[in-house]
Amino acid sequence: MRRRRWAWTWLILVAVVAVAVSSLWPVYVRPRTDTPVPADAILVLGGAHDGREQLALHMAHDGLAPRVLFSDPYEHSAMINRICHGGYSFEVLCFDPSPRTTRGEGRELARMARAAGWHRVIVVTFTPHISRARYILEKCWDGELLFVDPKPRLSVARWAYDYVYQSAGYLKAAFEGC
């Protein structure tokens, strides 16, 4: 009897995990991304240095936007420091969001966009964060947001972590405004 109960418990647990993974697959693994078109700015959200900075600089170099905004919530990032003080043919603006979250980044985006009269911004973040970032930034600013990612290669462990982390972030964001 005990063995049978144990088997049913495992079967139910495996089924719950399978349903969660498959239902959240389009949210975290295959989120809606956009084809970048000319915009007023490119916003790079803070996080792992996974190619997002280079992607944004490349898009600006190709003329998709006259400026790149870098969220700089890091204490000491040599890469961000070089980018923020480098010489480019386009404007580079770095800011420390308050709070140091996607919500803080959304607030700063909204402030800059309203002050400058922007209508469209390309947002660069990594794949599992796109859907949640879209949800949060749309609470902060009603302009057009186009989301792209550098398509980093993530391990199975990292995907599992992000399923949990991003889901918790969604729950938190549901109860917060901008």
N, CA and C atoms as a LAMMPS dump frame, in Angstrom:
ITEM: TIMESTEP
0
ITEM: NUMBER OF ATOMS
534
ITEM: BOX BOUNDS ff ff ff
-5.0000000000000000e+02 5.0000000000000000e+02
-5.0000000000000000e+02 5.0000000000000000e+02
-5.0000000000000000e+02 5.0000000000000000e+02
ITEM: ATOMS id mol type element x y z
1 1 1 N 0.821 -1.198 0
2 1 2 C 0 0 0
3 1 3 C 0.866 1.264 0
4 2 1 N 1.884 1.253 0.821
5 2 2 C 2.769 2.408 0.912
6 2 3 C 3.507 2.645 -0.41
7 3 1 N 3.948 1.561 -1.018
8 3 2 C 4.659 1.648 -2.29
9 3 3 C 3.75 2.218 -3.375
10 4 1 N 2.508 1.825 -3.372
11 4 2 C 1.532 2.296 -4.362
12 4 3 C 1.276 3.806 -4.187
13 5 1 N 1.137 4.239 -2.956
14 5 2 C 0.931 5.66 -2.666
15 5 3 C 2.139 6.475 -3.134
16 6 1 N 3.34 5.947 -2.887
17 6 2 C 4.577 6.598 -3.315
18 6 3 C 4.61 6.728 -4.844
19 7 1 N 4.228 5.683 -5.552
20 7 2 C 4.204 5.707 -7.016
21 7 3 C 3.202 6.745 -7.529
22 8 1 N 2.022 6.788 -6.92
23 8 2 C 1.018 7.787 -7.333
24 8 3 C 1.501 9.214 -7.058
25 9 1 N 2.157 9.403 -5.936
26 9 2 C 2.693 10.733 -5.605
27 9 3 C 3.693 11.179 -6.663
28 10 1 N 4.604 10.292 -7.035
29 10 2 C 5.593 10.628 -8.075
30 10 3 C 4.929 10.874 -9.421
31 11 1 N 3.956 10.07 -9.762
32 11 2 C 3.255 10.236 -11.03
33 11 3 C 2.553 11.591 -11.092
34 12 1 N 1.9 11.962 -10.011
35 12 2 C 1.213 13.258 -9.961
36 12 3 C 2.229 14.401 -10.031
37 13 1 N 3.336 14.265 -9.314
38 13 2 C 4.375 15.299 -9.33
39 13 3 C 4.95 15.474 -10.737
40 14 1 N 5.254 14.386 -11.394
41 14 2 C 5.779 14.45 -12.763
42 14 3 C 4.755 15.085 -13.7
43 15 1 N 3.485 14.739 -13.542
44 15 2 C 2.433 15.319 -14.383
45 15 3 C 2.306 16.821 -14.153
46 16 1 N 2.366 17.259 -12.901
47 16 2 C 2.27 18.696 -12.59
48 16 3 C 3.439 19.452 -13.209
49 17 1 N 4.648 18.911 -13.064
50 17 2 C 5.826 19.563 -13.646
51 17 3 C 5.71 19.6 -15.169
52 18 1 N 5.28 18.527 -15.779
53 18 2 C 5.127 18.492 -17.243
54 18 3 C 4.11 19.521 -17.725
55 19 1 N 2.992 19.642 -17.019
56 19 2 C 1.977 20.629 -17.4
57 19 3 C 2.529 22.043 -17.23
58 20 1 N 3.233 22.307 -16.13
59 20 2 C 3.804 23.641 -15.899
60 20 3 C 4.825 23.996 -16.974
61 21 1 N 5.718 23.081 -17.271
62 21 2 C 6.754 23.346 -18.284
63 21 3 C 6.121 23.581 -19.646
64 22 1 N 5.191 22.74 -20.039
65 22 2 C 4.593 22.886 -21.369
66 22 3 C 3.705 24.12 -21.467
67 23 1 N 2.988 24.457 -20.418
68 23 2 C 2.121 25.636 -20.501
69 23 3 C 2.912 26.935 -20.455
70 24 1 N 4.048 26.939 -19.8
71 24 2 C 4.862 28.158 -19.727
72 24 3 C 5.917 28.238 -20.826
73 25 1 N 6.032 27.21 -21.643
74 25 2 C 7.01 27.185 -22.739
75 25 3 C 6.9 28.433 -23.622
76 26 1 N 5.698 28.82 -24.083
77 26 2 C 5.619 30.012 -24.942
78 26 3 C 5.893 31.318 -24.188
79 27 1 N 5.841 31.295 -22.882
80 27 2 C 6.103 32.505 -22.094
81 27 3 C 7.599 32.693 -21.878
82 28 1 N 8.309 31.631 -21.551
83 28 2 C 9.719 31.752 -21.196
84 28 3 C 10.691 31.282 -22.279
85 29 1 N 10.354 30.234 -22.991
86 29 2 C 11.285 29.672 -23.97
87 29 3 C 11.074 30.256 -25.366
88 30 1 N 9.838 30.481 -25.75
89 30 2 C 9.514 31.022 -27.07
90 30 3 C 8.606 32.248 -26.945
91 31 1 N 9.053 33.288 -26.234
92 31 2 C 8.198 34.472 -26.093
93 31 3 C 8.094 35.223 -27.412
94 32 1 N 7.097 36.07 -27.507
95 32 2 C 6.941 36.894 -28.709
96 32 3 C 8.064 37.913 -28.747
97 33 1 N 8.828 37.871 -29.823
98 33 2 C 9.853 38.892 -30.065
99 33 3 C 9.432 39.68 -31.291
100 34 1 N 10.089 40.794 -31.501
101 34 2 C 9.71 41.688 -32.582
102 34 3 C 10.876 41.905 -33.536
103 35 1 N 10.543 42.214 -34.765
104 35 2 C 11.559 42.597 -35.726
105 35 3 C 11.907 44.055 -35.462
106 36 1 N 13.178 44.334 -35.18
107 36 2 C 13.525 45.723 -34.892
108 36 3 C 13.37 46.605 -36.13
109 37 1 N 12.755 47.746 -35.921
110 37 2 C 12.613 48.775 -36.95
111 37 3 C 13.107 50.08 -36.33
112 38 1 N 13.345 51.104 -37.118
113 38 2 C 13.856 52.357 -36.551
114 38 3 C 13.006 52.833 -35.365
115 39 1 N 13.716 53.261 -34.329
116 39 2 C 13.071 53.658 -33.081
117 39 3 C 13.756 54.911 -32.539
118 40 1 N 13.152 55.466 -31.511
119 40 2 C 13.73 56.643 -30.864
120 40 3 C 14.905 56.277 -29.968
121 41 1 N 14.895 55.066 -29.436
122 41 2 C 15.967 54.623 -28.537
123 41 3 C 15.973 53.111 -28.449
124 42 1 N 17.084 52.6 -27.946
125 42 2 C 17.227 51.182 -27.613
126 42 3 C 17.51 51.133 -26.118
127 43 1 N 16.737 50.333 -25.389
128 43 2 C 16.917 50.176 -23.947
129 43 3 C 17.465 48.783 -23.659
130 44 1 N 18.595 48.729 -22.966
131 44 2 C 19.184 47.456 -22.563
132 44 3 C 18.893 47.264 -21.076
133 45 1 N 18.108 46.238 -20.761
134 45 2 C 17.781 45.955 -19.377
135 45 3 C 18.965 45.285 -18.688
136 46 1 N 19.125 45.559 -17.401
137 46 2 C 20.223 44.975 -16.644
138 46 3 C 20.06 43.478 -16.504
139 47 1 N 21.142 42.818 -16.218
140 47 2 C 21.137 41.362 -16.058
141 47 3 C 22.476 40.799 -16.447
142 48 1 N 22.479 39.546 -16.793
143 48 2 C 23.718 38.878 -17.185
144 48 3 C 24.282 39.525 -18.436
145 49 1 N 25.576 39.593 -18.495
146 49 2 C 26.23 40.095 -19.709
147 49 3 C 26.262 38.934 -20.714
148 50 1 N 25.149 38.779 -21.422
149 50 2 C 24.929 37.617 -22.277
150 50 3 C 24.88 37.961 -23.755
151 51 1 N 25.402 39.102 -24.111
152 51 2 C 25.381 39.532 -25.501
153 51 3 C 24.383 40.648 -25.755
154 52 1 N 23.563 40.998 -24.777
155 52 2 C 22.557 42.047 -24.978
156 52 3 C 23.203 43.399 -25.243
157 53 1 N 24.309 43.688 -24.554
158 53 2 C 24.978 44.971 -24.752
159 53 3 C 25.51 45.084 -26.183
160 54 1 N 26.159 44.026 -26.65
161 54 2 C 26.707 44.044 -28.011
162 54 3 C 25.601 44.116 -29.061
163 55 1 N 24.5 43.415 -28.833
164 55 2 C 23.381 43.46 -29.765
165 55 3 C 22.845 44.883 -29.879
166 56 1 N 22.661 45.547 -28.756
167 56 2 C 22.142 46.922 -28.765
168 56 3 C 23.1 47.866 -29.473
169 57 1 N 24.38 47.751 -29.185
170 57 2 C 25.373 48.622 -29.837
171 57 3 C 25.404 48.366 -31.344
172 58 1 N 25.295 47.116 -31.73
173 58 2 C 25.279 46.764 -33.155
174 58 3 C 24.048 47.368 -33.85
175 59 1 N 22.88 47.275 -33.204
176 59 2 C 21.66 47.835 -33.805
177 59 3 C 21.774 49.356 -33.938
178 60 1 N 22.327 50.007 -32.921
179 60 2 C 22.495 51.466 -32.994
180 60 3 C 23.506 51.825 -34.082
181 61 1 N 24.575 51.067 -34.171
182 61 2 C 25.575 51.297 -35.225
183 61 3 C 24.963 51.155 -36.609
184 62 1 N 24 50.229 -36.736
185 62 2 C 23.308 50.012 -38.011
186 62 3 C 22.22 51.051 -38.266
187 63 1 N 22.043 51.998 -37.344
188 63 2 C 21.115 53.1 -37.563
189 63 3 C 19.688 52.869 -37.106
190 64 1 N 19.445 51.858 -36.275
191 64 2 C 18.075 51.61 -35.827
192 64 3 C 17.605 52.617 -34.784
193 65 1 N 18.535 53.276 -34.112
194 65 2 C 18.167 54.302 -33.125
195 65 3 C 19.351 55.238 -32.916
196 66 1 N 19.078 56.494 -32.595
197 66 2 C 20.165 57.457 -32.385
198 66 3 C 20.774 57.386 -30.979
199 67 1 N 20.174 56.549 -30.11
200 67 2 C 20.686 56.474 -28.74
201 67 3 C 20.429 55.092 -28.153
202 68 1 N 21.303 54.714 -27.216
203 68 2 C 21.144 53.465 -26.478
204 68 3 C 21.164 53.799 -24.992
205 69 1 N 20.165 53.303 -24.281
206 69 2 C 20.059 53.483 -22.839
207 69 3 C 20.489 52.19 -22.171
208 70 1 N 21.445 52.275 -21.269
209 70 2 C 21.914 51.095 -20.555
210 70 3 C 21.525 51.2 -19.091
211 71 1 N 20.75 50.228 -18.635
212 71 2 C 20.473 50.139 -17.212
213 71 3 C 21.757 49.659 -16.548
214 72 1 N 22.182 50.371 -15.521
215 72 2 C 23.437 50.05 -14.849
216 72 3 C 23.193 49.848 -13.353
217 73 1 N 22.536 48.722 -12.979
218 73 2 C 22.298 48.463 -11.562
219 73 3 C 23.481 47.77 -10.884
220 74 1 N 24.585 47.656 -11.595
221 74 2 C 25.744 46.919 -11.101
222 74 3 C 26.587 47.816 -10.198
223 75 1 N 27.226 47.221 -9.246
224 75 2 C 28.13 47.996 -8.393
225 75 3 C 29.401 48.347 -9.17
226 76 1 N 30.004 47.341 -9.782
227 76 2 C 31.246 47.578 -10.523
228 76 3 C 31.308 46.618 -11.703
229 77 1 N 30.875 47.061 -12.866
230 77 2 C 30.952 46.236 -14.069
231 77 3 C 31.908 46.912 -15.04
232 78 1 N 33.048 46.279 -15.263
233 78 2 C 34.039 46.853 -16.176
234 78 3 C 33.444 47.026 -17.572
235 79 1 N 32.632 46.053 -18.012
236 79 2 C 32.038 46.14 -19.354
237 79 3 C 31.113 47.354 -19.459
238 80 1 N 30.213 47.514 -18.515
239 80 2 C 29.276 48.641 -18.559
240 80 3 C 30.037 49.951 -18.411
241 81 1 N 31.053 49.98 -17.58
242 81 2 C 31.855 51.19 -17.421
243 81 3 C 32.505 51.579 -18.751
244 82 1 N 33.061 50.594 -19.475
245 82 2 C 33.654 50.877 -20.794
246 82 3 C 32.599 51.387 -21.765
247 83 1 N 31.438 50.737 -21.779
248 83 2 C 30.376 51.14 -22.701
249 83 3 C 29.898 52.555 -22.382
250 84 1 N 29.683 52.831 -21.117
251 84 2 C 29.142 54.135 -20.722
252 84 3 C 30.121 55.277 -20.962
253 85 1 N 31.399 54.977 -21.049
254 85 2 C 32.394 56.024 -21.259
255 85 3 C 33.103 55.899 -22.607
256 86 1 N 32.568 55.043 -23.489
257 86 2 C 33.175 54.853 -24.801
258 86 3 C 32.717 55.925 -25.769
259 87 1 N 33.427 56.076 -26.85
260 87 2 C 33.056 57.049 -27.877
261 87 3 C 32.323 56.354 -29.007
262 88 1 N 31.099 56.756 -29.242
263 88 2 C 30.279 56.139 -30.285
264 88 3 C 29.741 57.229 -31.196
265 89 1 N 29.29 56.837 -32.348
266 89 2 C 28.693 57.793 -33.288
267 89 3 C 27.23 58.047 -32.952
268 90 1 N 26.755 57.462 -31.901
269 90 2 C 25.382 57.635 -31.415
270 90 3 C 25.477 57.904 -29.91
271 91 1 N 24.388 58.367 -29.352
272 91 2 C 24.361 58.71 -27.933
273 91 3 C 24.236 57.45 -27.074
274 92 1 N 25.006 57.394 -25.997
275 92 2 C 24.899 56.312 -25.014
276 92 3 C 24.598 56.954 -23.671
277 93 1 N 23.481 56.544 -23.073
278 93 2 C 23.061 57.056 -21.77
279 93 3 C 22.988 55.89 -20.797
280 94 1 N 23.621 56.04 -19.646
281 94 2 C 23.6 54.996 -18.629
282 94 3 C 22.895 55.533 -17.395
283 95 1 N 22.099 54.678 -16.754
284 95 2 C 21.356 55.101 -15.571
285 95 3 C 21.281 53.958 -14.569
286 96 1 N 21.189 54.334 -13.315
287 96 2 C 21.022 53.377 -12.232
288 96 3 C 19.545 53.406 -11.851
289 97 1 N 18.785 52.359 -12.193
290 97 2 C 17.345 52.386 -11.939
291 97 3 C 17.012 52.361 -10.446
292 98 1 N 15.894 52.964 -10.124
293 98 2 C 15.415 52.967 -8.745
294 98 3 C 13.943 52.58 -8.737
295 99 1 N 13.634 51.42 -8.182
296 99 2 C 14.518 50.425 -7.589
297 99 3 C 15.324 49.703 -8.679
298 100 1 N 16.277 48.92 -8.266
299 100 2 C 17.151 48.201 -9.205
300 100 3 C 16.462 46.936 -9.705
301 101 1 N 15.34 47.156 -10.374
302 101 2 C 14.506 46.071 -10.899
303 101 3 C 13.981 46.492 -12.263
304 102 1 N 13.258 45.595 -12.908
305 102 2 C 12.628 45.929 -14.177
306 102 3 C 11.65 47.087 -13.998
307 103 1 N 10.98 47.132 -12.87
308 103 2 C 10.064 48.23 -12.594
309 103 3 C 10.818 49.561 -12.553
310 104 1 N 11.978 49.6 -11.92
311 104 2 C 12.794 50.815 -11.902
312 104 3 C 13.25 51.205 -13.294
313 105 1 N 13.578 50.209 -14.109
314 105 2 C 13.969 50.47 -15.499
315 105 3 C 12.791 51.034 -16.277
316 106 1 N 11.597 50.501 -16.033
317 106 2 C 10.391 51.004 -16.689
318 106 3 C 10.093 52.437 -16.303
319 107 1 N 10.27 52.759 -15.048
320 107 2 C 10.045 54.135 -14.592
321 107 3 C 11.001 55.109 -15.275
322 108 1 N 12.272 54.717 -15.367
323 108 2 C 13.252 55.596 -16.005
324 108 3 C 12.979 55.721 -17.502
325 109 1 N 12.616 54.623 -18.147
326 109 2 C 12.235 54.683 -19.556
327 109 3 C 11.083 55.664 -19.74
328 110 1 N 10.049 55.547 -18.933
329 110 2 C 8.879 56.425 -19.05
330 110 3 C 9.275 57.882 -18.856
331 111 1 N 10.121 58.146 -17.861
332 111 2 C 10.553 59.525 -17.602
333 111 3 C 11.296 60.103 -18.806
334 112 1 N 12.276 59.344 -19.33
335 112 2 C 13.062 59.821 -20.473
336 112 3 C 12.191 59.959 -21.721
337 113 1 N 11.343 58.982 -21.967
338 113 2 C 10.511 58.981 -23.175
339 113 3 C 9.538 60.162 -23.174
340 114 1 N 8.927 60.43 -22.037
341 114 2 C 7.998 61.563 -21.959
342 114 3 C 8.735 62.884 -22.13
343 115 1 N 9.896 63.006 -21.519
344 115 2 C 10.67 64.253 -21.607
345 115 3 C 11.135 64.527 -23.035
346 116 1 N 11.461 63.472 -23.768
347 116 2 C 11.993 63.64 -25.126
348 116 3 C 10.947 63.433 -26.218
349 117 1 N 9.74 63.012 -25.86
350 117 2 C 8.697 62.795 -26.855
351 117 3 C 8.901 61.561 -27.711
352 118 1 N 9.465 60.506 -27.129
353 118 2 C 9.681 59.277 -27.885
354 118 3 C 8.368 58.533 -28.087
355 119 1 N 8.317 57.779 -29.192
356 119 2 C 7.126 56.993 -29.52
357 119 3 C 7.411 55.489 -29.589
358 120 1 N 8.647 55.126 -29.94
359 120 2 C 8.989 53.709 -30.1
360 120 3 C 10.37 53.455 -29.496
361 121 1 N 10.471 52.36 -28.731
362 121 2 C 11.736 51.968 -28.117
363 121 3 C 11.932 50.475 -28.338
364 122 1 N 13.144 50.094 -28.705
365 122 2 C 13.531 48.688 -28.81
366 122 3 C 14.11 48.297 -27.452
367 123 1 N 13.611 47.21 -26.889
368 123 2 C 14.074 46.741 -25.584
369 123 3 C 14.855 45.445 -25.785
370 124 1 N 16.052 45.394 -25.199
371 124 2 C 16.899 44.207 -25.31
372 124 3 C 17.044 43.578 -23.93
373 125 1 N 16.646 42.322 -23.835
374 125 2 C 16.828 41.536 -22.622
375 125 3 C 17.013 40.086 -23.038
376 126 1 N 17.043 39.154 -22.083
377 126 2 C 17.256 37.774 -22.505
378 126 3 C 15.935 37.006 -22.527
379 127 1 N 15.922 35.934 -23.254
380 127 2 C 14.712 35.215 -23.631
381 127 3 C 13.715 34.981 -22.493
382 128 1 N 14.098 34.366 -21.369
383 128 2 C 13.088 34.092 -20.35
384 128 3 C 12.482 35.341 -19.707
385 129 1 N 13.111 36.477 -19.872
386 129 2 C 12.653 37.72 -19.24
387 129 3 C 11.733 38.544 -20.141
388 130 1 N 11.664 38.24 -21.419
389 130 2 C 10.939 39.089 -22.368
390 130 3 C 9.473 39.288 -21.99
391 131 1 N 8.747 38.23 -21.754
392 131 2 C 7.312 38.366 -21.478
393 131 3 C 7.05 39.173 -20.213
394 132 1 N 7.802 38.904 -19.157
395 132 2 C 7.604 39.647 -17.909
396 132 3 C 8.037 41.099 -18.067
397 133 1 N 9.137 41.331 -18.774
398 133 2 C 9.583 42.708 -19.008
399 133 3 C 8.538 43.478 -19.814
400 134 1 N 7.966 42.831 -20.81
401 134 2 C 6.917 43.48 -21.609
402 134 3 C 5.737 43.877 -20.704
403 135 1 N 5.321 42.954 -19.846
404 135 2 C 4.203 43.192 -18.922
405 135 3 C 4.493 44.4 -18.018
406 136 1 N 5.682 44.449 -17.465
407 136 2 C 6.036 45.529 -16.539
408 136 3 C 6.223 46.856 -17.273
409 137 1 N 6.983 46.864 -18.358
410 137 2 C 7.252 48.123 -19.051
411 137 3 C 5.984 48.726 -19.647
412 138 1 N 5.048 47.887 -20.08
413 138 2 C 3.785 48.41 -20.598
414 138 3 C 2.952 49.067 -19.502
415 139 1 N 3.182 48.705 -18.251
416 139 2 C 2.514 49.383 -17.14
417 139 3 C 3.081 50.795 -16.944
418 140 1 N 4.323 50.979 -17.352
419 140 2 C 5.019 52.241 -17.096
420 140 3 C 4.899 53.242 -18.243
421 141 1 N 4.858 52.756 -19.464
422 141 2 C 4.889 53.648 -20.625
423 141 3 C 3.972 53.097 -21.704
424 142 1 N 3.189 53.974 -22.325
425 142 2 C 2.226 53.507 -23.325
426 142 3 C 2.722 53.645 -24.758
427 143 1 N 3.998 53.923 -24.937
428 143 2 C 4.555 53.967 -26.286
429 143 3 C 4.77 52.56 -26.829
430 144 1 N 5.24 52.48 -28.062
431 144 2 C 5.472 51.185 -28.698
432 144 3 C 6.783 50.579 -28.212
433 145 1 N 6.715 49.35 -27.756
434 145 2 C 7.889 48.616 -27.278
435 145 3 C 8.128 47.415 -28.189
436 146 1 N 9.331 47.304 -28.704
437 146 2 C 9.729 46.168 -29.531
438 146 3 C 10.777 45.389 -28.746
439 147 1 N 10.566 44.11 -28.551
440 147 2 C 11.477 43.305 -27.744
441 147 3 C 12.328 42.384 -28.613
442 148 1 N 13.635 42.397 -28.344
443 148 2 C 14.583 41.511 -29.02
444 148 3 C 15.493 40.902 -27.957
445 149 1 N 16.137 39.807 -28.31
446 149 2 C 17.082 39.187 -27.377
447 149 3 C 18.282 38.649 -28.136
448 150 1 N 19.397 38.493 -27.421
449 150 2 C 20.606 37.975 -28.07
450 150 3 C 20.605 36.462 -28.223
451 151 1 N 19.511 35.811 -27.841
452 151 2 C 19.356 34.36 -27.93
453 151 3 C 20.53 33.607 -27.274
454 152 1 N 20.722 33.854 -25.98
455 152 2 C 21.825 33.159 -25.298
456 152 3 C 21.522 31.673 -25.153
457 153 1 N 22.576 30.888 -25.054
458 153 2 C 22.425 29.449 -24.822
459 153 3 C 22.36 29.244 -23.317
460 154 1 N 21.27 28.67 -22.865
461 154 2 C 21.08 28.459 -21.436
462 154 3 C 21.051 26.968 -21.122
463 155 1 N 21.617 26.613 -19.994
464 155 2 C 21.609 25.213 -19.563
465 155 3 C 20.204 24.832 -19.074
466 156 1 N 19.977 23.546 -18.94
467 156 2 C 18.696 23.066 -18.421
468 156 3 C 18.481 23.603 -17.009
469 157 1 N 19.538 23.619 -16.217
470 157 2 C 19.425 24.14 -14.849
471 157 3 C 19.048 25.619 -14.865
472 158 1 N 19.621 26.37 -15.785
473 158 2 C 19.292 27.801 -15.865
474 158 3 C 17.847 27.992 -16.313
475 159 1 N 17.375 27.182 -17.277
476 159 2 C 15.974 27.278 -17.691
477 159 3 C 15.056 26.971 -16.513
478 160 1 N 15.373 25.941 -15.74
479 160 2 C 14.554 25.578 -14.582
480 160 3 C 14.534 26.731 -13.574
481 161 1 N 15.691 27.301 -13.31
482 161 2 C 15.772 28.447 -12.399
483 161 3 C 14.902 29.595 -12.905
484 162 1 N 15.003 29.898 -14.199
485 162 2 C 14.247 31.029 -14.748
486 162 3 C 12.744 30.772 -14.784
487 163 1 N 12.33 29.539 -14.949
488 163 2 C 10.897 29.233 -14.856
489 163 3 C 10.379 29.679 -13.485
490 164 1 N 11.102 29.333 -12.448
491 164 2 C 10.687 29.665 -11.081
492 164 3 C 10.851 31.159 -10.824
493 165 1 N 12.013 31.714 -11.158
494 165 2 C 12.302 33.124 -10.887
495 165 3 C 11.334 34.05 -11.626
496 166 1 N 11.155 33.822 -12.922
497 166 2 C 10.272 34.691 -13.703
498 166 3 C 8.818 34.538 -13.257
499 167 1 N 8.406 33.345 -12.881
500 167 2 C 7.041 33.142 -12.389
501 167 3 C 6.813 33.918 -11.097
502 168 1 N 7.782 33.868 -10.186
503 168 2 C 7.681 34.641 -8.941
504 168 3 C 7.65 36.137 -9.263
505 169 1 N 8.458 36.56 -10.242
506 169 2 C 8.467 37.966 -10.644
507 169 3 C 7.131 38.402 -11.225
508 170 1 N 6.496 37.536 -11.984
509 170 2 C 5.158 37.835 -12.52
510 170 3 C 4.159 38.036 -11.38
511 171 1 N 4.196 37.153 -10.401
512 171 2 C 3.278 37.275 -9.26
513 171 3 C 3.485 38.609 -8.543
514 172 1 N 4.733 38.957 -8.321
515 172 2 C 5.036 40.234 -7.664
516 172 3 C 4.542 41.404 -8.51
517 173 1 N 4.801 41.362 -9.808
518 173 2 C 4.42 42.452 -10.716
519 173 3 C 2.898 42.612 -10.804
520 174 1 N 2.184 41.523 -10.631
521 174 2 C 0.718 41.589 -10.715
522 174 3 C 0.114 42.48 -9.62
523 175 1 N 0.85 42.604 -8.52
524 175 2 C 0.344 43.402 -7.398
525 175 3 C 0.999 44.768 -7.3
526 176 1 N 1.831 45.111 -8.282
527 176 2 C 2.504 46.417 -8.28
528 176 3 C 2.07 47.222 -9.497
529 177 1 N 2.062 48.493 -9.338
530 177 2 C 1.901 49.377 -10.491
531 177 3 C 3.28 49.625 -11.059
532 178 1 N 3.42 50.714 -11.772
533 178 2 C 4.748 51.063 -12.243
534 178 3 C 5.436 51.814 -11.161
